[in-house]
Amino acid sequence: MSEELIGTISHYFAKPQVGVVKLTADIKVGDTLRFSGHGVDFQQAVTSMELDHVPVETASSGTEAAMKVDQRVREGTQVYRIMP
């Protein structure tokens, strides 16, 4: 499996467990992501995303997408898309 860097975490909100990813590539619901750095290294599928508090199926490079994350992430954590 290969990986493609698609962005970095710019914000994390603990109570709802939501990470905001500053994207450098397009992503969509269903993609499998790997979060790596600052003491974390885990994978999860994108089940839902929001742009400006509006649910979306896809997010484009240059935007910031918010998504629920399984573990705490920190600003600067790198986000990769896992490609089969």
SERO-4910 file (N, C-alpha, C, O; in steps of 0.05 Angstrom, whole numbers):
BEGIN
 pado doro    nc1    nc2    nc3   cac1   cac2   cac3    cc1    cc2    cc3    oc1    oc2    oc3
  Met    A     17    -24      0      0      0      0     18     25      0     38     26     13
  Ser    A      9     45    -15     24     70    -15      8     91     -1    -16     89      4
  Glu    A     21    113      6      9    135     20     15    161      6     36    164     -7
  Glu    A     -4    179      7     -1    206     -5     -7    227     17    -29    226     29
  Leu    A     11    245     22      6    266     41    -16    284     30    -14    295      8
  Ile    A    -37    287     46    -60    304     37    -65    328     54    -82    344     48
  Gly    A    -50    332     76    -53    355     92    -42    352    120    -29    332    127
  Thr    A    -47    373    136    -39    373    164    -62    382    182    -79    397    173
  Ile    A    -61    374    207    -81    383    226    -76    412    233    -54    419    241
  Ser    A    -96    429    231    -93    457    238   -107    463    265    -99    482    278
  His    A   -128    448    272   -142    452    297   -152    425    307   -157    406    292
  Tyr    A   -156    423    334   -169    399    345   -188    409    367   -181    426    384
  Phe    A   -212    398    367   -232    404    387   -238    379    403   -248    359    392
  Ala    A   -230    379    428   -231    355    445   -259    345    451   -264    321    448
  Lys    A   -277    362    458   -304    353    466   -318    338    444   -328    316    449
  Pro    A   -320    348    420   -332    332    399   -313    313    385   -322    298    367
  Gln    A   -287    313    393   -266    297    380   -266    302    349   -268    283    333
  Val    A   -262    327    342   -261    335    314   -234    348    308   -224    365    322
  Gly    A   -222    338    286   -198    350    276   -203    365    250   -219    357    234
  Val    A   -189    388    247   -192    404    223   -166    400    207   -144    404    216
  Val    A   -169    391    182   -147    384    164   -144    406    143   -163    411    128
  Lys    A   -121    419    142   -115    438    121   -105    421     97    -83    410     98
  Leu    A   -121    420     76   -117    401     54    -98    411     33    -98    435     25
  Thr    A    -80    393     24    -63    399      1    -71    381    -23    -58    381    -44
  Ala    A    -92    365    -19   -102    347    -40   -132    343    -35   -141    347    -12
  Asp    A   -146    334    -55   -175    329    -52   -179    303    -37   -164    284    -39
  Ile    A   -201    302    -20   -209    278     -7   -239    275     -9   -254    294    -15
  Lys    A   -248    250     -3   -277    245     -4   -285    226     19   -268    212     30
  Val    A   -310    226     25   -320    207     45   -315    179     34   -320    173     11
  Gly    A   -305    161     52   -297    134     44   -267    130     42   -258    107     44
  Asp    A   -252    152     38   -223    149     38   -213    140     65   -224    146     86
  Thr    A   -191    124     65   -178    116     90   -154    134     94   -137    137     76
  Leu    A   -153    146    118   -131    165    124   -114    154    146   -123    138    163
  Arg    A    -89    163    146    -70    156    167    -61    182    180    -52    201    166
  Phe    A    -63    184    206    -54    208    221    -28    200    235    -27    181    249
  Ser    A     -7    216    230     19    209    240     34    233    249     36    254    236
  Gly    A     46    231    273     62    252    284     52    262    311     29    257    318
  His    A     70    275    326     63    286    352     51    265    371     32    270    385
  Gly    A     62    240    370     54    219    389     30    203    380     20    187    396
  Val    A     21    206    356     -1    190    346      6    176    320     23    187    304
  Asp    A     -6    154    315     -2    140    289    -26    120    287    -24     98    298
  Phe    A    -47    128    274    -70    111    271    -84    116    244    -79    136    231
  Gln    A   -100     96    236   -115     98    211   -145     98    217   -154     87    237
  Gln    A   -160    111    199   -189    110    201   -201    119    175   -188    133    159
  Ala    A   -225    110    170   -240    118    146   -254    144    151   -262    150    173
  Val    A   -257    160    130   -272    185    132   -302    177    129   -311    168    108
  Thr    A   -317    182    151   -345    175    150   -363    199    145   -385    197    135
  Ser    A   -353    223    152   -367    248    147   -347    271    149   -327    269    163
  Met    A   -353    293    135   -336    317    135   -354    341    134   -377    340    126
  Glu    A   -343    363    144   -357    389    142   -338    411    132   -315    411    140
  Leu    A   -349    429    116   -335    453    108   -353    476    117   -376    478    109
  Asp    A   -342    494    135   -358    516    145   -384    507    157   -405    519    152
  His    A   -384    485    173   -407    474    186   -428    463    168   -451    459    176
  Val    A   -421    457    143   -440    445    123   -429    418    116   -406    416    106
  Pro    A   -445    396    119   -436    370    111   -430    368     81   -446    378     65
  Val    A   -408    355     74   -400    352     46   -390    323     42   -383    309     61
  Glu    A   -391    314     17   -381    288      9   -352    289      0   -337    270      3
  Thr    A   -343    313    -11   -316    316    -20   -306    343    -11   -321    362     -5
  Ala    A   -279    345     -8   -266    370     -1   -242    374    -18   -228    355    -24
  Ser    A   -238    399    -27   -217    405    -46   -191    415    -33   -191    425    -10
  Ser    A   -169    412    -47   -144    423    -39   -147    453    -33   -160    467    -48
  Gly    A   -134    462    -12   -135    490     -5   -156    497     15   -158    520     24
  Thr    A   -174    478     21   -195    483     41   -187    470     68   -168    455     69
  Glu    A   -203    475     88   -200    463    114   -225    447    120   -247    458    123
  Ala    A   -222    420    122   -245    402    127   -244    392    155   -223    384    165
  Ala    A   -267    393    168   -270    383    196   -281    355    195   -299    349    179
  Met    A   -269    337    211   -279    309    211   -275    297    239   -256    305    254
  Lys    A   -292    279    246   -290    265    271   -266    247    270   -261    233    250
  Val    A   -250    247    292   -226    230    293   -228    211    317   -241    217    337
  Asp    A   -216    187    314   -218    166    334   -200    172    358   -205    163    381
  Gln    A   -178    188    354   -159    194    375   -153    223    375   -158    237    355
  Arg    A   -141    233    397   -133    261    398   -110    265    378    -91    249    376
  Val    A   -112    287    364    -91    295    345    -82    323    353    -97    339    365
  Arg    A    -57    330    346    -47    357    352    -41    372    327    -39    361    305
  Glu    A    -40    399    330    -34    416    307     -7    407    295     12    402    310
  Gly    A     -6    405    269     18    397    256     20    367    249     37    358    235
  Thr    A      1    351    261      0    322    254     -5    319    224    -22    332    213
  Gln    A     11    302    211      8    299    182    -13    278    176    -17    259    191
  Val    A    -28    283    155    -50    266    147    -44    255    119    -39    270    100
  Tyr    A    -46    229    117    -40    215     92    -65    199     83    -80    189     99
  Arg    A    -69    197     56    -89    180     45    -75    153     39    -54    153     26
  Ile    A    -87    131     47    -77    105     42    -89     95     16   -113     95     12
  Met    A    -71     88     -3    -80     79    -30    -74     50    -33    -51     41    -28
  Pro    A    -94     33    -41    -90      4    -43    -70     -3    -65    -65    -26    -69
***
